[in-house]
């Protein structure tokens, strides 16, 4: 792994177009104890990607874009030989 890397990511923008891509499906369930000590649960529910994107709020889409950028940069760094 490199000791010092200067990294710049710019011009990340939605193109407002669609592209054919693989779809993934998962079942999600959450069980937790809330701040009052009450047991809570959600699900199970099935989520399909990328279909779920159309159901996201603007804030959720921004969070997804940030996470996607992180993954894309990690892949690019490995391909470039910066990280093993």
C-alpha positions in Angstrom: 0.0 0.0 0.0 1.2 3.5 -0.8 2.3 5.7 2.1 1.2 9.0 0.8 -1.5 9.5 -1.9 -2.9 12.7 -3.2 -6.4 11.9 -4.4 -8.9 14.2 -6.2 -12.5 13.3 -7.1 -14.4 15.8 -9.1 -17.3 16.3 -11.4 -19.5 13.6 -9.8 -22.9 14.3 -11.3 -26.1 12.5 -12.2 -26.5 12.1 -16.0 -30.2 11.7 -15.8 -30.0 8.7 -18.0 -30.6 5.0 -17.4 -28.4 2.0 -18.2 -29.0 -1.7 -18.1 -27.3 -3.2 -15.1 -27.6 -6.4 -12.9 -30.4 -6.4 -10.4 -29.9 -7.7 -6.8 -32.5 -8.6 -4.2 -32.2 -9.1 -0.5 -34.5 -9.6 2.5 -33.9 -7.2 5.4 -35.1 -7.3 8.9 -34.1 -5.2 11.9 -34.8 -6.0 15.6 -33.7 -3.5 18.2 -34.4 -2.0 21.6 -35.3 1.7 21.5 -34.3 4.4 24.0 -37.3 3.6 26.2 -36.3 -0.1 26.4 -39.1 -1.3 24.2 -38.5 -4.0 21.6 -38.9 -2.9 18.1 -38.8 -4.6 14.7 -39.0 -3.9 11.0 -39.5 -6.5 8.3 -38.7 -8.8 6.9 -39.0 -6.9 3.7 -37.6 -7.5 0.3 -35.5 -4.8 -1.4 -34.4 -4.9 -5.0 -31.5 -2.8 -6.3 -31.5 -0.7 -8.4 -35.3 -0.5 -8.3 -35.2 1.0 -4.8 -33.5 4.1 -6.1 -36.8 5.4 -7.5 -38.3 5.2 -4.0 -35.5 7.2 -2.3 -35.7 10.7 -1.0 -33.2 13.3 -2.3 -31.2 12.9 0.9 -31.1 9.1 0.6 -30.0 9.5 -3.1 -27.2 11.8 -1.9 -26.1 9.3 0.7 -26.1 6.6 -1.9 -24.0 8.7 -4.3 -21.5 9.3 -1.5 -21.3 5.6 -0.8 -21.0 4.7 -4.5 -18.2 7.3 -4.9 -16.3 5.6 -2.0 -16.6 2.2 -3.6 -15.7 3.5 -7.1 -12.6 5.2 -5.7 -11.5 2.1 -3.8 -11.8 0.0 -7.0 -9.9 2.6 -9.0 -7.1 2.8 -6.4 -6.7 -1.0 -6.5 -6.7 -1.1 -10.3 -4.2 1.8 -10.4 -1.9 -0.1 -8.0 -2.2 2.4 -5.2 -3.7 -0.2 -2.9 -3.0 -4.0 -3.1 
